[in-house]
Amino acid sequence: MSPMLDVSDAVRAEIGEAEAERLLAGENTPGEYDCTSCRSRGNTSTERTSTVLFVGEETAVLAFAHAACIPSQVVTVSEDQLQGAVRTLTEADQQAETAEARSSAAQAAPTVGTAPEPGPRQAVLGVTCGQVLIEDTLHPAIVVEPTSPIARPGTNGPGDDFLPLLIEHGFHPVTDVAQLPPPVTGWSVLLAMGQLHAVLQPPASPGTQPVAWWQAHQPLAVTEGWRTAAARNHTVVVYAAPVGSIGQQPREDLLREALEKAAADGVLVAGTMPLAGT
């Protein structure tokens, strides 16, 4: 029986028509796999599966994911990230028990990462990952807070335009953290090989690829609970607040309190974004 495989035009163009047909015929397709997004097991014979091609400067790796998690796509990553991912996949079986124990121990704590945001002031965007309870459902969340005020491009004024700029790009002011924010059109979250890689904004011009608004120096690990919630909801809630509003909270209950205070102070914006890639 042929596998239930999705091969996008972008993946087909990279691997060639002959290799794509071999995959669709089941010649080079695994029966079972670890989903490159949620890391849980999948089966190409019983559930729709996406082919995901990770492309570095010199290396390309073909992986598989539940079609419900992410669509078939080409994901461009740095060569170091790709080589690290290959090592991770190679060692996954030997380290499964240790990884599971570590994931369980990390459930209560948000994950924090940083990446530079190009601009006149070269601010750094701090990113915290945690789960937020909204309407009786746990949602995976990303909280973005710069380390210094963000100036509008082309200006060097003393003001902070971080929130106005995001609102202009589709983010929504938050007055109640207990309500799910509306979607932000064209934005998405890149979760690949079970790790957070980037928050993507719409392309600068039609027909081009999305660009990274925030990108991790190294893929950011998230907890098993976060990945499970992302796979279940197929969306991530992305919050943003100006410098000094949230802080790097060590626990999810404290993160929730900081979000509620920022919302009450009128300095919180957010939007839901689908899991996707470049």
KOLDRENTOR-250537 format. One record per residue (C-alpha): y, z, x; residue number from 0. Coordinates in nm, 4 decimals, decimal comma. Layout:
! residues N
Y_Z_X_NUM
...
This chain:
! residues 278
0,0000_0,0000_0,0000_0
0,3427_-0,0931_0,1326_1
0,5730_0,1987_0,2146_2
0,8618_0,2849_-0,0186_3
1,1132_0,1962_0,2507_4
1,4831_0,1059_0,2334_5
1,6162_-0,1046_0,5225_6
1,9891_-0,1690_0,4908_7
2,1524_-0,4927_0,6022_8
2,3205_-0,3025_0,8873_9
1,9873_-0,1673_1,0158_10
1,8223_-0,5062_0,9692_11
2,0963_-0,6725_1,1749_12
2,0430_-0,4252_1,4603_13
1,6620_-0,4286_1,4775_14
1,6075_-0,7924_1,3862_15
1,4449_-0,9619_1,0903_16
1,0931_-0,9580_1,2369_17
1,0946_-0,5838_1,3063_18
1,2404_-0,5136_0,9609_19
0,9583_-0,7072_0,7966_20
0,6983_-0,5190_1,0031_21
0,8484_-0,1905_0,8858_22
0,8460_-0,3000_0,5231_23
0,4844_-0,4101_0,5587_24
0,3917_-0,0666_0,6952_25
0,2911_-0,1834_1,0428_26
0,5291_0,0472_1,2328_27
0,6054_0,2983_0,9593_28
0,4810_0,6592_0,9719_29
0,3108_0,8043_0,6677_30
0,4755_1,1436_0,6989_31
0,8019_1,2283_0,8748_32
1,0624_1,5008_0,9158_33
1,3734_1,3947_0,7242_34
1,6511_1,3334_0,9754_35
1,8989_1,4942_0,7342_36
1,7391_1,7970_0,5672_37
1,4500_1,8320_0,8206_38
1,1898_1,8880_0,5469_39
0,8760_1,6741_0,5288_40
0,8743_1,3331_0,3655_41
0,6128_1,0691_0,2909_42
0,6840_0,6975_0,2946_43
0,3934_0,6313_0,0599_44
0,5054_0,8593_-0,2228_45
0,8860_0,8809_-0,2081_46
1,1737_0,6463_-0,1408_47
1,2620_0,6627_0,2289_48
1,5696_0,5453_0,4220_49
1,5580_0,3969_0,7700_50
1,8348_0,5449_0,9851_51
1,9118_0,3846_1,3212_52
2,0928_0,6048_1,5744_53
2,2705_0,3927_1,8343_54
2,4105_0,5216_2,1633_55
2,5633_0,3372_2,4574_56
2,2234_0,2437_2,6013_57
1,9633_0,3824_2,3626_58
1,8698_0,3317_1,9983_59
1,6341_0,5511_1,7951_60
1,4942_0,4672_1,4534_61
1,4453_0,7698_1,2275_62
1,3559_0,8273_0,8635_63
1,5146_1,0281_0,5837_64
1,4659_1,0950_0,2158_65
1,6630_0,8306_0,0293_66
1,7928_1,1160_-0,1868_67
1,9487_1,2747_0,1243_68
2,1208_0,9766_0,2893_69
2,1077_0,5980_0,2516_70
1,9700_0,3598_0,5109_71
2,2415_0,3121_0,7711_72
2,3386_0,2719_1,1358_73
2,4847_0,5867_1,2918_74
2,6792_0,5550_1,6158_75
2,6543_0,8609_1,8418_76
2,7240_0,9328_2,2072_77
2,4450_0,8682_2,4545_78
2,4292_1,2397_2,5392_79
2,3918_1,3296_2,1727_80
2,1194_1,0702_2,1257_81
1,9242_1,1791_2,4331_82
1,9505_1,5384_2,3163_83
1,8238_1,4400_1,9743_84
1,5280_1,2570_2,1299_85
1,4387_1,5697_2,3265_86
1,4717_1,7761_2,0108_87
1,2425_1,5473_1,8147_88
0,9882_1,5393_2,0980_89
0,9748_1,9172_2,1207_90
0,9922_1,9824_1,7452_91
0,6217_2,0484_1,6910_92
0,5949_2,2973_1,9791_93
0,9069_2,4852_1,8718_94
0,8556_2,4833_1,4938_95
0,7670_2,8510_1,4580_96
1,0476_2,9672_1,6862_97
1,3007_2,7455_1,5106_98
1,1949_2,8779_1,1700_99
1,2399_3,2382_1,2856_100
1,5832_3,1638_1,4274_101
1,6892_2,9834_1,1113_102
1,5856_3,2801_0,8963_103
1,7776_3,5194_1,1171_104
2,0908_3,3031_1,0905_105
2,0979_3,2746_0,7121_106
2,3645_3,5397_0,6589_107
2,6095_3,4071_0,9161_108
2,8342_3,0998_0,8913_109
2,8237_2,8493_1,1759_110
3,1408_2,7761_1,3693_111
3,2379_2,4757_1,5787_112
3,5535_2,3134_1,7096_113
3,6721_1,9658_1,8002_114
4,0062_1,8243_1,9125_115
4,2236_1,6496_1,6573_116
4,4363_1,3773_1,8252_117
4,8033_1,4049_1,7435_118
5,1436_1,4933_1,8798_119
5,0457_1,8581_1,9289_120
4,6802_1,8058_2,0267_121
4,5670_2,0745_1,7836_122
4,2045_2,1798_1,7574_123
4,0329_2,1844_1,4209_124
3,8071_2,4862_1,3851_125
3,5091_2,4271_1,1549_126
3,3020_2,6972_0,9836_127
2,9863_2,6142_0,7862_128
2,8593_2,8434_0,5136_129
2,7362_2,8504_0,1555_130
2,9699_2,9214_-0,1367_131
2,8559_3,0271_-0,4839_132
3,0212_2,8041_-0,7450_133
2,9223_2,8091_-1,1117_134
2,5979_2,9977_-1,0354_135
2,4908_2,7413_-0,7735_136
2,5026_2,7735_-0,3951_137
2,6935_2,4836_-0,2420_138
2,7066_2,3930_0,1272_139
3,0645_2,4238_0,2473_140
3,2709_2,3304_0,5504_141
3,5959_2,5170_0,6115_142
3,8489_2,3446_0,8378_143
4,1406_2,5320_0,9925_144
4,3568_2,4075_1,2823_145
4,4481_2,6342_1,5709_146
4,8167_2,5425_1,5493_147
5,0580_2,3765_1,3032_148
4,9964_2,0060_1,2410_149
5,2970_1,7743_1,2607_150
5,3203_1,4564_1,0592_151
5,2363_1,1545_1,2810_152
5,5485_1,0221_1,4478_153
5,7341_1,3525_1,4303_154
5,7589_1,6582_1,6498_155
5,9244_1,8935_1,4060_156
5,8509_2,2669_1,3864_157
5,6984_2,2478_1,0366_158
5,3320_2,2410_0,9367_159
5,2345_1,9278_0,7402_160
4,8580_1,9889_0,7424_161
4,8177_2,0500_0,3694_162
5,0684_1,7863_0,2500_163
4,8940_1,5248_0,4650_164
4,5530_1,6145_0,3227_165
4,6826_1,6096_-0,0346_166
4,8252_1,2627_0,0319_167
4,4752_1,1579_0,1426_168
4,3068_1,2818_-0,1741_169
4,2372_1,6520_-0,1219_170
4,3007_1,8820_-0,4192_171
4,4865_2,2169_-0,4267_172
4,2479_2,5050_-0,4997_173
4,3531_2,7851_-0,7329_174
4,0043_2,9156_-0,8147_175
3,7208_2,9133_-0,5610_176
3,4727_2,9661_-0,8463_177
3,5331_2,6083_-0,9675_178
3,3858_2,3008_-0,7985_179
3,6626_2,0844_-0,6464_180
3,6817_1,7179_-0,7533_181
3,5572_1,4471_-0,5148_182
3,7753_1,3082_-0,2366_183
3,7429_0,9315_-0,2671_184
3,6115_0,7520_0,0400_185
3,5465_1,0640_0,2485_186
3,1968_1,1758_0,3530_187
3,0090_1,4221_0,5715_188
2,7737_1,3000_0,8438_189
2,4677_1,5245_0,8680_190
2,2108_1,3613_1,0946_191
1,8929_1,4922_1,2563_192
1,9541_1,8177_1,0699_193
2,2897_1,8812_1,2405_194
2,6537_1,8327_1,1462_195
2,8162_1,5469_1,3354_196
3,1453_1,4625_1,1637_197
3,3692_1,4517_0,8610_198
3,4519_1,0863_0,7973_199
3,7624_0,9476_0,6310_200
3,8006_0,6039_0,4707_201
3,8342_0,3020_0,7025_202
4,1798_0,1917_0,8041_203
4,1249_-0,1536_0,6551_204
3,8763_-0,3062_0,4070_205
3,5472_-0,4196_0,5573_206
3,5605_-0,1823_0,8548_207
3,3625_0,1335_0,9200_208
3,4791_0,4847_0,8248_209
3,6417_0,6810_1,1065_210
3,5887_1,0409_1,2132_211
3,8605_1,2805_1,0973_212
3,6704_1,5637_1,2656_213
3,3857_1,5070_1,5098_214
3,1815_1,7696_1,6936_215
3,1694_1,7586_2,0736_216
2,8017_1,8446_2,0329_217
2,6154_1,8237_1,6993_218
2,6725_2,1505_1,5147_219
2,3609_2,3395_1,4029_220
2,3546_2,4595_1,0421_221
2,1173_2,7030_0,8759_222
1,8079_2,5979_0,6858_223
1,9682_2,7270_0,3655_224
2,2755_2,5096_0,4253_225
2,0624_2,1990_0,4803_226
1,8508_2,2747_0,1750_227
2,1594_2,3125_-0,0441_228
2,3055_1,9887_0,0951_229
1,9832_1,7994_0,0230_230
1,9699_1,9436_-0,3289_231
2,3338_1,8764_-0,4210_232
2,3795_1,5575_-0,2137_233
2,7385_1,6745_-0,1574_234
2,9302_1,9153_0,0653_235
3,2431_2,1054_-0,0361_236
3,5092_2,0694_0,2338_237
3,7896_2,3274_0,2314_238
4,1000_2,3133_0,4493_239
4,3761_2,5640_0,5128_240
4,6653_2,5901_0,7623_241
4,6429_2,7912_1,0825_242
4,5981_3,1638_1,0313_243
4,4764_3,1408_0,6708_244
4,0981_3,1834_0,7071_245
3,9936_3,2844_1,0583_246
3,6399_3,2707_1,1976_247
3,4608_3,5034_0,9568_248
3,1244_3,6438_1,0784_249
2,9644_3,6646_0,7328_250
2,9596_3,4454_0,4228_251
3,0904_3,7252_0,1987_252
3,3925_3,7651_0,4265_253
3,4377_3,3879_0,4326_254
3,4410_3,3869_0,0524_255
3,7041_3,6626_0,0470_256
3,9219_3,4674_0,2929_257
3,8919_3,1531_0,0786_258
3,9878_3,3431_-0,2361_259
4,2919_3,4949_-0,0622_260
4,4018_3,1525_0,0675_261
4,3638_3,0090_-0,2846_262
4,5693_3,2942_-0,4318_263
4,8371_3,2326_-0,1683_264
4,8463_2,8613_-0,2546_265
4,7389_2,7448_0,0907_266
4,3895_2,6055_0,0218_267
4,2855_2,2466_-0,0513_268
3,9366_2,1057_-0,0965_269
3,7185_1,8247_-0,2190_270
3,3501_1,7414_-0,2578_271
3,2109_1,4736_-0,0278_272
2,8765_1,2939_-0,0256_273
2,6361_1,3019_0,2666_274
2,6779_0,9700_0,4414_275
2,7312_0,8057_0,7795_276
2,9111_0,5341_0,9625_277
